[in-house]
Amino acid sequence: MEKSKIRAFFESILSDIAASILTTALFNVLPQNVREVATQLFSSSILVTSIFIFIFTFLLFNYIKTNILYYVVYVDKQIIEREYEFYYYTMFYVTRELIQCQIHYRYKSFSAIDTDTFIFKWTGNDYTIEILSEGYSLNKIEKTDDYERYLVIFPRKIQKNQSVELKFNLKLYDKNQTAVPIMQYNVNHPLKKLKMELRFSGSIELEHVCRQCFIGNSNYATQSEDCDASESEYLLCEEKPLFLHKYCLNWKYRI
């Protein structure tokens, strides 16, 4: 299997189910006297105890995987280059054709750096971008896929374990209304606080709004909450959001 497929399986609910089935199977091949002690402990039959073990293993494995194992593995492989103190992301739909966006974050770098890369995806018609952090500048990188990339040039070299704070302003244009109605952030590095704010002007009517959290890039939602579509402001705030998870606000316009 390709690495991407292995990772996708590991991040999916299937890995939790597989671990639970294996643990339950091991319990059922234990000596009779050991199983009887377990059934007495839970005051239930072998079947009920097996079901309890399956559920407990499912929840425990998912917790260990999302809160401990991912972090340890990624740090060991030196894939984690930074730790974010905060990431604030706001979108204001002035109209369906004009969206004002601001992204503001601060992180501690685990190595000495003097540049960074700012990456985003916009499925509308056009955009403009400016960096508000004093002394920093942007150079556009040639586009090779669906993502926009900019090289962020620092005014000075940042030493290991020093902090970098960046703020960007974007104006997004969607003349043909082709942009996907979603606001999302992927937690690819440890993050202490995530704040996503979505606002609409009074001229825009919505049919449905939902807050969601997905494991990696999978379609398995660990959290899903419908919001009041009559409101004009929506907030998604998470202290220590789950590592390698995707947080989303998505909506549907009223026709």
C-alpha positions as CSV (number, residue, x, y, z in Angstrom):
1,M,0.0,0.0,0.0
2,E,1.1,3.6,-0.7
3,K,2.0,5.7,2.3
4,S,-0.9,8.0,1.7
5,K,-3.3,5.0,1.8
6,I,-1.7,3.6,5.0
7,R,-2.1,7.0,6.6
8,A,-5.7,7.4,5.4
9,F,-6.5,4.0,7.0
10,F,-4.7,4.9,10.2
11,E,-6.6,8.2,10.5
12,S,-10.0,6.6,9.7
13,I,-12.6,5.0,11.9
14,L,-11.6,1.6,10.4
15,S,-8.4,1.6,12.4
16,D,-10.3,2.1,15.7
17,I,-12.7,-0.7,14.8
18,A,-9.8,-3.1,13.8
19,A,-8.1,-2.4,17.2
20,S,-11.3,-3.0,19.0
21,I,-12.0,-6.3,17.2
22,L,-8.5,-7.5,17.9
23,T,-8.7,-6.7,21.6
24,T,-12.1,-8.3,22.0
25,A,-10.9,-11.4,20.2
26,L,-7.9,-11.6,22.5
27,F,-10.2,-11.4,25.5
28,N,-12.3,-14.3,24.2
29,V,-9.3,-16.6,23.9
30,L,-8.0,-15.9,27.4
31,P,-8.3,-18.8,29.9
32,Q,-11.8,-19.4,31.3
33,N,-11.0,-18.3,34.8
34,V,-9.6,-15.0,33.6
35,R,-12.7,-14.3,31.6
36,E,-14.9,-15.2,34.6
37,V,-13.0,-12.7,36.8
38,A,-13.7,-10.0,34.1
39,T,-17.4,-10.9,34.0
40,Q,-17.7,-10.8,37.7
41,L,-16.0,-7.4,37.7
42,F,-18.7,-6.0,35.4
43,S,-21.4,-8.1,36.9
44,S,-22.4,-9.3,33.4
45,S,-22.2,-12.2,30.9
46,I,-19.2,-12.9,28.6
47,L,-21.1,-11.4,25.7
48,V,-21.9,-8.1,27.5
49,T,-18.3,-7.9,28.8
50,S,-17.0,-8.4,25.3
51,I,-19.2,-5.6,24.0
52,F,-18.0,-3.3,26.8
53,I,-14.4,-4.1,26.0
54,F,-15.0,-3.4,22.3
55,I,-16.5,0.0,23.0
56,F,-13.9,0.9,25.6
57,T,-11.0,-0.1,23.3
58,F,-12.6,1.9,20.4
59,L,-12.8,5.1,22.5
60,L,-9.3,4.6,24.2
61,F,-7.5,3.9,20.9
62,N,-9.1,6.9,19.2
63,Y,-8.1,9.1,22.1
64,I,-4.5,7.8,22.2
65,K,-4.2,8.1,18.4
66,T,-5.5,11.6,18.1
67,N,-3.9,13.1,21.3
68,I,-0.6,11.2,21.8
69,L,0.5,8.9,19.0
70,Y,0.2,11.3,16.1
71,Y,2.3,13.9,18.0
72,V,5.0,11.5,19.1
73,V,5.4,10.0,15.6
74,Y,5.5,13.3,13.8
75,V,8.0,14.8,16.3
76,D,10.2,11.7,16.0
77,K,10.2,12.1,12.2
78,Q,10.9,15.8,12.6
79,I,7.9,16.7,10.4
80,I,6.7,19.2,13.0
81,E,8.6,22.4,12.4
82,R,6.7,24.7,14.7
83,E,4.1,25.1,17.4
84,Y,1.3,27.6,17.0
85,E,0.3,29.8,19.9
86,F,-2.9,31.0,18.1
87,Y,-4.5,31.0,14.7
88,Y,-7.3,33.5,14.0
89,Y,-9.2,33.3,10.7
90,T,-12.0,35.7,9.8
91,M,-14.2,35.9,6.6
92,F,-16.8,38.6,6.0
93,Y,-19.1,38.2,3.0
94,V,-19.9,41.8,2.1
95,T,-21.7,40.3,-0.9
96,R,-21.5,36.9,-2.5
97,E,-19.1,38.4,-5.0
98,L,-16.8,40.2,-2.5
99,I,-15.3,38.6,0.7
100,Q,-12.9,40.3,3.1
101,C,-10.6,37.8,4.8
102,Q,-8.0,38.2,7.5
103,I,-5.6,35.5,8.8
104,H,-3.5,36.2,11.9
105,Y,-1.2,33.7,13.7
106,R,1.8,33.3,15.9
107,Y,4.1,30.3,16.2
108,K,7.3,29.2,17.8
109,S,9.8,27.8,15.2
110,F,11.8,24.7,16.1
111,S,14.7,25.8,13.8
112,A,16.4,29.0,12.6
113,I,14.5,30.5,9.6
114,D,14.4,33.7,7.6
115,T,11.5,32.8,5.2
116,D,8.2,31.0,5.4
117,T,5.5,29.9,2.9
118,F,1.9,31.1,3.1
119,I,-0.5,28.8,1.3
120,F,-4.2,29.0,0.6
121,K,-6.8,27.8,-1.8
122,W,-9.4,30.0,-3.4
123,T,-12.0,28.6,-5.9
124,G,-13.5,32.0,-6.9
125,N,-12.4,34.3,-9.7
126,D,-9.6,36.5,-8.3
127,Y,-8.1,37.9,-5.1
128,T,-5.6,40.5,-3.7
129,I,-3.3,39.9,-0.8
130,E,-1.2,42.1,1.5
131,I,0.9,41.3,4.6
132,L,0.3,43.6,7.6
133,S,3.3,42.4,9.6
134,E,5.9,45.3,9.7
135,G,9.1,44.6,7.8
136,Y,7.8,41.4,6.1
137,S,7.3,41.1,2.4
138,L,5.6,38.6,0.0
139,N,6.9,37.0,-3.3
140,K,4.4,35.0,-5.3
141,I,5.5,31.4,-6.1
142,E,4.7,30.0,-9.5
143,K,1.4,28.0,-9.3
144,T,1.7,24.3,-9.9
145,D,-1.6,23.0,-8.5
146,D,-4.9,24.3,-7.0
147,Y,-3.1,26.2,-4.2
148,E,-1.8,29.8,-4.1
149,R,1.7,30.0,-2.6
150,Y,3.7,33.0,-1.4
151,L,7.2,33.2,0.0
152,V,7.2,35.3,3.2
153,I,10.5,37.1,3.6
154,F,11.5,38.0,7.1
155,P,13.2,41.3,8.1
156,R,15.7,39.3,10.1
157,K,16.6,35.7,10.8
158,I,14.5,34.0,13.5
159,Q,16.5,31.8,15.8
160,K,15.4,28.4,17.1
161,N,12.5,28.6,19.6
162,Q,11.8,32.2,18.8
163,S,8.3,33.4,17.8
164,V,7.0,34.6,14.5
165,E,3.8,36.6,14.2
166,L,2.1,37.1,10.8
167,K,-1.0,38.9,9.6
168,F,-2.5,38.8,6.2
169,N,-5.4,40.7,4.6
170,L,-7.1,39.2,1.5
171,K,-9.9,40.5,-0.7
172,L,-11.6,37.5,-2.4
173,Y,-13.6,38.0,-5.6
174,D,-16.3,35.6,-6.8
175,K,-18.0,37.3,-9.7
176,N,-19.3,34.0,-11.1
177,Q,-20.2,32.6,-7.7
178,T,-18.1,29.4,-8.2
179,A,-16.4,29.5,-4.8
180,V,-17.1,26.4,-2.6
181,P,-19.1,27.6,0.5
182,I,-16.7,26.4,3.2
183,M,-14.2,27.9,5.6
184,Q,-11.7,25.4,7.0
185,Y,-8.4,25.0,8.8
186,N,-6.2,21.8,8.9
187,V,-4.3,21.3,12.2
188,N,-1.0,20.1,10.8
189,H,1.1,21.4,13.7
190,P,0.4,21.6,17.4
191,L,-1.9,24.6,18.1
192,K,-3.0,26.1,21.4
193,K,-6.0,28.1,20.2
194,L,-8.0,28.2,17.0
195,K,-10.6,30.9,16.3
196,M,-12.6,31.0,13.1
197,E,-15.2,33.7,12.5
198,L,-17.6,33.8,9.6
199,R,-19.9,36.8,9.0
200,F,-22.4,37.7,6.4
201,S,-24.0,41.0,5.5
202,G,-27.8,41.3,5.8
203,S,-28.3,41.0,2.1
204,I,-27.2,37.3,2.1
205,E,-29.7,34.6,3.1
206,L,-28.6,31.2,4.2
207,E,-30.5,27.9,4.2
208,H,-28.1,25.8,6.3
209,V,-24.9,26.3,8.4
210,C,-22.8,23.6,10.1
211,R,-19.7,23.4,12.3
212,Q,-17.7,20.2,11.8
213,C,-14.5,18.5,12.7
214,F,-13.0,15.7,10.5
215,I,-10.1,13.3,11.0
216,G,-7.4,14.4,8.6
217,N,-8.7,14.7,5.1
218,S,-11.2,11.9,5.5
219,N,-15.0,12.3,5.4
220,Y,-15.3,10.9,9.0
221,A,-16.7,13.7,11.2
222,T,-15.9,13.5,14.9
223,Q,-18.0,16.5,15.6
224,S,-21.0,18.0,13.7
225,E,-23.3,20.7,14.9
226,D,-26.0,22.5,12.9
227,C,-26.3,26.3,13.4
228,D,-29.1,28.8,13.2
229,A,-29.1,29.8,9.6
230,S,-31.0,33.1,10.4
231,E,-27.9,34.5,12.2
232,S,-25.3,36.6,10.5
233,E,-22.2,35.6,12.6
234,Y,-20.8,32.2,13.3
235,L,-17.9,31.3,15.5
236,L,-15.7,28.2,15.9
237,C,-13.4,28.4,18.9
238,E,-11.2,25.5,20.1
239,E,-8.6,25.4,22.8
240,K,-5.9,22.9,21.8
241,P,-7.7,21.6,18.7
242,L,-7.1,18.0,17.8
243,F,-3.9,17.4,16.0
244,L,-4.2,16.3,12.3
245,H,-7.9,17.2,12.3
246,K,-9.8,19.5,10.0
247,Y,-12.2,22.1,11.4
248,C,-14.9,23.5,9.1
249,L,-17.7,26.0,8.8
250,N,-19.8,25.2,5.8
251,W,-23.1,26.6,4.5
252,K,-25.7,26.6,1.8
253,Y,-27.2,29.7,0.3
254,R,-31.0,30.2,0.2
255,I,-32.1,30.2,-3.4
